[in-house]
Amino acid sequence: MTEALRRLVELADREHALAAARETEGLAEVQDGLQAAVAALPPALGPEERARLAETFALRRQTIELLRTARDDAAAEMARLDQGRTAVRGYAPAGHEPRSTVDASG
């Protein structure tokens, strides 16, 4: 197996593990490494290497689905939070202007 393919397989496994655990820390770095590894692949691979590459790309398709699900779940949660905020504002006294409670001084 070429070094570029070995690196690609290693990074694809790492990316999948991060996505499955919904850990975003380090994900961008792994994805940059994946791009570099793909760019470094030789123009021709042997049959075993092509099979390993196909397996790796299948894993990446699964990883993309995990990331899409995480994105959709986060968007749904944000929508629920926004809906809850809107409901709470309905209990504010008339004429009361809502203000941010986030402390940006930290």
C-alpha positions in Angstrom: 0.0 0.0 0.0 1.4 3.4 -0.9 2.1 5.9 1.9 -0.6 8.3 0.6 -3.2 5.5 0.6 -2.2 4.4 4.1 -2.5 8.0 5.3 -5.9 8.4 3.5 -7.2 5.2 5.2 -6.0 6.4 8.6 -7.5 9.8 8.3 -10.8 8.5 7.0 -11.0 6.2 10.0 -10.3 9.1 12.3 -12.8 11.3 10.6 -15.5 8.6 11.0 -14.7 8.1 14.7 -15.0 11.9 15.3 -18.3 12.1 13.4 -19.7 9.1 15.2 -18.8 10.6 18.5 -20.1 14.0 17.3 -16.8 15.6 18.2 -16.0 18.6 16.1 -12.6 19.3 17.6 -10.0 18.4 15.1 -12.5 17.5 12.3 -11.4 20.4 10.0 -7.7 19.4 10.4 -8.5 15.7 9.5 -10.5 16.8 6.5 -7.6 19.0 5.3 -5.3 16.0 5.7 -7.8 13.9 3.7 -7.6 16.3 0.8 -3.8 16.3 0.9 -3.7 12.5 0.9 -6.1 12.2 -2.0 -4.0 14.7 -4.0 -0.9 12.7 -3.2 -2.3 9.4 -4.5 -0.4 8.0 -7.5 -2.2 8.0 -10.9 -2.3 4.2 -11.0 -3.0 1.8 -8.1 -2.9 -2.0 -8.1 -6.1 -4.1 -7.7 -5.8 -4.5 -3.9 -5.1 -0.8 -3.5 -8.1 0.1 -5.6 -10.3 -2.1 -3.5 -9.0 -0.5 -0.3 -9.6 3.0 -1.8 -13.2 2.0 -2.7 -13.7 0.8 0.9 -12.3 4.0 2.2 -14.6 6.1 0.0 -17.6 4.0 1.2 -16.6 4.8 4.8 -16.4 8.5 3.9 -20.0 8.3 2.5 -21.1 6.9 5.8 -19.2 9.7 7.6 -20.9 12.3 5.5 -24.3 10.9 6.5 -23.3 11.0 10.1 -22.2 14.7 9.7 -25.5 15.5 7.9 -27.5 13.9 10.7 -25.6 15.9 13.3 -26.1 19.1 11.4 -29.8 18.5 11.0 -30.1 17.6 14.7 -28.3 20.8 15.7 -30.6 22.9 13.4 -33.7 21.2 14.9 -32.4 21.9 18.5 -31.7 25.6 17.6 -35.2 25.9 16.2 -36.7 24.4 19.4 -34.6 26.8 21.5 -35.7 29.8 19.3 -39.4 28.7 19.7 -38.9 28.4 23.4 -37.4 31.9 23.6 -40.3 33.3 21.6 -42.8 31.7 23.9 -41.0 33.1 27.0 -41.0 36.6 25.5 -44.8 36.3 25.4 -44.8 36.5 29.2 -42.8 39.8 29.3 -44.7 42.9 30.4 -46.1 45.1 27.6 -43.5 47.5 26.3 -40.6 45.6 27.8 -37.6 45.4 25.4 -35.8 42.0 25.6 -32.1 42.3 26.2 -29.3 39.9 25.7 -28.2 37.9 28.8 -25.0 36.8 27.2 -21.9 38.3 29.0 -19.4 39.0 26.3 -16.9 40.5 28.8 -15.3 37.1 29.6 
